[in-house]
Amino acid sequence: MHLRVLASSSAGNCTVFWNEGRAVLVDIGLSPRYISGHLDDLHLPLRALGGVLITHTHGDHVHPETFKKILDLHIPVLCPEPIASTLQKHFAAARIAAHQGLLRVLGDSAGTLGGFDIEPFPVPHDAPGGCFGYRIHYSTLRGTTTAVIATDLGFAPEGLARRFTDADAIILESNHDPAMLEFSSRPDWLKRRIKDIGHLSNDQSAALMREILGISTRRPAAIVLAHISRECNTIERAHTSMVDCLRSAGAMDIEVVDSYHNRPNALVSLAPRS
């Protein structure tokens, strides 16, 4: 399995997973031109996508123009029922897609999309219809590869860490530095929202990763840091926080990959493990 974060920030989020010409997107919060251009760079034409997963309905994860383009191309969109219902409330194209079978509901158990097996799990975030992360599996005769993505969560509730165990790659937000947030120009209500139910800080992300590593039987090959705030964080601070976490856990063999708000990050390729 290969994966690449095409961009991740409050300005827009989209991640592509692919293997053997099969590809799915998680979130479509960027323009059609941006997404299709970077997919073309990977020789993955937009119209050939196997499907799209939606984590939640905030505008930086669902771009209206891209959502319509995806459905016009008859690419299926898969998400849990509360998200599907919210999309139908806000987009006429979603109501039409539901009748056409293009907007599909993903239940609590695993589903299949574009050759990938998908397991949703809820995460705390203040989005209408809720917010979800995904475990994504791709299986071949050589074995199975697993990636887990959760880019927006206000805190890590008890039991969340087990959703990430034994993954080959983890995409996890490391949104803000608490001191930078506190001294930023953002209004107090927004600061409270980010801290209480909005996004994980660098320290919270590192603490969750320590818990994940502590209950896993094998380590991920890569950790991808997502949704790094441009005003209340720096890539260097987020990266250093996670590297320090891995050093304290004796896990320096894990690669830490940064993501960016305006360009794709480094390609992550994962070998299947039996």
N, C-alpha and C positions, 0 to 999 in steps of 0.2 A: 504494500500500500504506500502511496505517496500522498503528501498533504502540503498545502501552502496557504497561509493567511494572506489573502489579497490586499486587505487593509483591516485595521481594527482600531476604533476610537469612537468617541461620541459623534464623529462626523460620518461614520458608516462602517459596517462590518460585513465581511464575507470570507468564508473559508472553503476551499475545494479539497475534496478527497477523491483519489482516483487510483485505478489499477487495471491494467490490460485494456485500456480504452474505455472503461466504465467509470463514470464520474458523477458525484453528487455535490451540491453546495449546501453549506449550513449558513443560513441567513443571506439576504439579498438587500443589504442596506446601502448599496452603492449604485451609481447610474448604470444603465444597460451598456453604454459605450465603454465605461471603465471595466466592467466585469468581462464583457465579451472580448475586449482587447487583450486582457491578461490571460484569459482562457485560450485565445488563439496562440499566444506565446508558448503555451504548453501543448499545442496541437490538440486542444479539446474544444471544438466548436460549441457555442452556446446551444444550438438546436439539437445537439447530440447528447445533452445532459440526460442522465437517468432520472433525475429528480432533485427536489429542493426540500430541505428541512428548515423549519422556522422555530427559533428558540422563544421569541416573544414578539409583541406587536409594536414596540417602540420604533420610531421613524428611522433610527440609525441601524435597524435590523430588517426593516421592510421598506424599501424605496418604492413608492406607488408606481412609478413608471416602469421600473424593473419587474415588479410583481405582475403588471399587466402584460409586459413583453413575454415573461415566462409562460403565462397562461395562453397567450396568443400562439405560442409555439407548441402548445399541447404538452408541456412538460409538467409532470405531476408534482404537486406540493403536498407534503406530509407533515402533520403536526398533531399534538393532542387536541381533544375536543374543545376545551375552553379557548384555545388559540384560534381554532377553525371558526368557532362561533363569533369571536371578536372580529376576525377578518371579514366575515360576512356582514357584520353590522356596519363596517366602515368602507367596504369596497364592493361596488356592484359586480365587478369582475369576479370576485370571490364567490358571490351567490350563484352566478352563472357556472363557475367552475365546479361548485359542489354538485349541481344538477348534472353536469357532464362527467362526473367522476374524476375530475382532475385535482380537486381539493379533497384530500383523503384524511380521515381521522386515524390517528395512531393510538391504539389502546395502551393500557398499562403494561402489557406484555410486549415482547419483541415483534417488530414488523420488518418488512423487506422493502427496499427502495433501490432501484438501479443496480441490483446485484449485491448490495450491502445489507447486512442485518443490523437493525436499529433497535436500541433500547432507550426509551426516554426516562428521565427522572426529574422531579420538581426541584427547583432551587428558589430561595427567597429573593424576590425582587419586585419592585412596585410597578408592575406592568399589567394593564387590563388583560384578563384571560390567563394571568400567571406567567411563569417563566420556567423553562426546562433546559436541562443539559442532555447530552446524548452519548451513549456508548455505541460506537460504530465498529462493526466487525466485517472483515473480508476474508473468505475462506477459499483455499485452493487445495490441490492434492498435496502441496508441500506444507500446509498448516494454516493457521488462522492468525491474522493480524488485527489488533484492537487499538483504537484511538478513542479518547474521551475528551469532550469539549464542554466547557461551561464558562461563558465569557461575562456574565452579569449575575452577581449574587451579593446580597447585602451582608451576609454573614454565613458561616459554615455551621449548619445545625448538626446535632448529634446524628451519627449514622451516615452523613454525607460521604465521608472518606471512602467507605466501602464501594461506592459507585466507581471509584477510580482505580481500584486495586488491580494489579497485574496487567495494566495496560502497557502497550508498547510506546505510546506517545500520549501526553496529556497537554491539552490546551486550556490554560487557566488564566483568568484575569489577575493582573497585579496593578490595580488602577491608580492608587494615589499614595503619596507620602503624607502621613498625618500632619506633620508640621507645615508642609507646603500648603495643604488644604486649609489649615487653620489660619494661615497668614495670607491666603489668597483674597482676591477682591470679590469672591462669590458671596451672595447674601447668606445670612445665618440659616435661613430655612433650607437652602440648598446644601449647605455644609452638613446640617443634621440629617437630611435625606440621604446623602451619600454615605455617611457613617452608619446610619441605622438600618437602611434597607436598600441602598443603592449599589455600592461596589466594595470589593475587598481592597484593603490597603496592602502595601508590600509585605508588612509583617503578618497580616492575616493570611495572605496567600502562602507565605513561607510556613506558617504554623500548620495550615491544612496539608501542605506537602509533607511535612515531617510526620503527620499522622498517617497519611497515605502510605509512605514508605515503611512505617512501623508495622502496618498490618498486611503488607504485600509479600508474596512469596518470591516475586521477581521484580526487578527494577525496570522502569521505562527507559527506553533508549534516549528519549528527548522530552523536555518540558518546554512548551512554547508559551511565552508570556504575552497576554492579550489585553486589549482595552486600556493601554497605558495612557493616563491623562497627559495632555499637552501643557496644561496650566498648573496642575497640582502634583506632578511627578516628572521624573526624567527616565529615559531608557536606562541610563547608567545606574540610577538608584534601584530601579526594579531588578535589573540584572544582578547587581551586587548582592541585594537582599536574598535572592534565590540561590546564588552561588554560595553565600555564607551558610544558608540552610543545608545545602547538600554537603558542604565541607563538614559541618557539625554532625551530619548523619553518616559520614564515611562513604558518600555516594558521588564522588567527584567524577566518576565515569559517565554520568548522565549529562548529555549536552543541553545547555540552556540556549534557547533560540528566541531572539527578540522579534516583535512585530512592530509595524509602523502605521501611522495614520494615513499616509498618502502614497504608499508603494508596497508591493508584495515583499514578504520576508524570504529568508533562505528556504530552499526546498528541503523537506524532510522525507527521507525514504526509509521504509521499515521492512525488514525481512520477516517473513512468517515464522512463527515459532509453534511447534507441535505441542 
